Amino acid sequence: MYHHVKKLMYTVNVGEPDPKFGNMLLEQFGGANGELAAAMQYSVQGLNCDDPARKDLLMDIGTEELSHLEIIGTLARMHLKPMKKNREAAEADPLIAICGGGGVDLRNSQGNAWTADYLKITGDLGVDLRSNIAAEARAKIVYERLINFTQDQGSIDALQFLMTREITHMKAFQAALDSLVTDPFAVGNIPPSADVVNLYFNDSTGEGESGEDYTGPWNTGDGIKIVEAPAFQALRQSAAGS
């Protein structure tokens, strides 16, 4: 059950409207990493979740994302308002000005319509939680970039709030994932093939100006074996036999 309260989760104030910036803000309204996508992704995952505790988590955060959608929509609307009457402002995005009357729409900053293809829903709780952590990280970066493109302090404050909540949600999803008490790489029910799971293929090779090969935790230790340039193995074997 949803109930709309006529008060924003974070009060938005805009000094000088900037229609071009308002267009940028639409990326977080109807874009791939925006608040509508997050709200739908977590809520649908929650509907599919058989674990009552983690279902509650998904529904809590999914519902909060709808509140974030209201914030970013209000902020964008404030910046887009001059498009309703001002020709120069309308030129910032004719689609919004002519078809939308200077209001927000379920489109991204390029005018592309929102689509359910943005959503990552598998029905596997561990996989979905990992997708959610990545989604929050992408949204955080988008908010950070938006902050860098405005001088309006009220807008910055609202975006800072939204950006910070992305980190809060990342922590919650990570804690939920950790609480599943499974191997971090145990995805699904079928185990991986033991003969290849610990092989690291060195598929990008070179020397000097072409680029060096590097080693690190990703290809050393923990039983990992490096396989050098597997694409050339057949050639080496052929040369050795000749």
C-alpha angles and dihedrals in degrees: 000000000000126000123187116220113200094233130085119242085231122022111239124213127180124191106190116010114235112194093192090054089045087059090052090052090060087074087075093044103050104001133109094264096034135118098263091055091049093047093050095042096052095039094051090045087052092052089053095045118107093188105091095203096050091039086060090051093051093048092046094053094038089056092047089054089060087057088051089051088056091051096049091042091053092047092049091046091054092053094044096048096097088063090074093073111000116089095201091050091047090057089067087076119355091188091062094040099046104030100028102033092234094306135121121272136184092268134103126242090279094053095254114147120248113258137191086233085084090069123094108204121153105157089237107112096209093050093045093051090052090050090051093052089052091046092054091048092052092048090050091056092048091053091048091054092047090053089054091055100057136062094192106115096204090054092047091052093051093046091047089055093049092045091051093051089057088063091047090054092046089056092049094049092046091050090049090050092049090049092061086080096217134125107284089238097043100116117171123337106286112087120230122255107274094214095062108022094090098041117112111201112214093211098156109065136165146126136232113339090006090065134268129256116245137201128210143139089300094065106022134060131015092075094302117152121198116225108202116227097328091191089068097044094095090052091050092049091048092049092048091053095050 
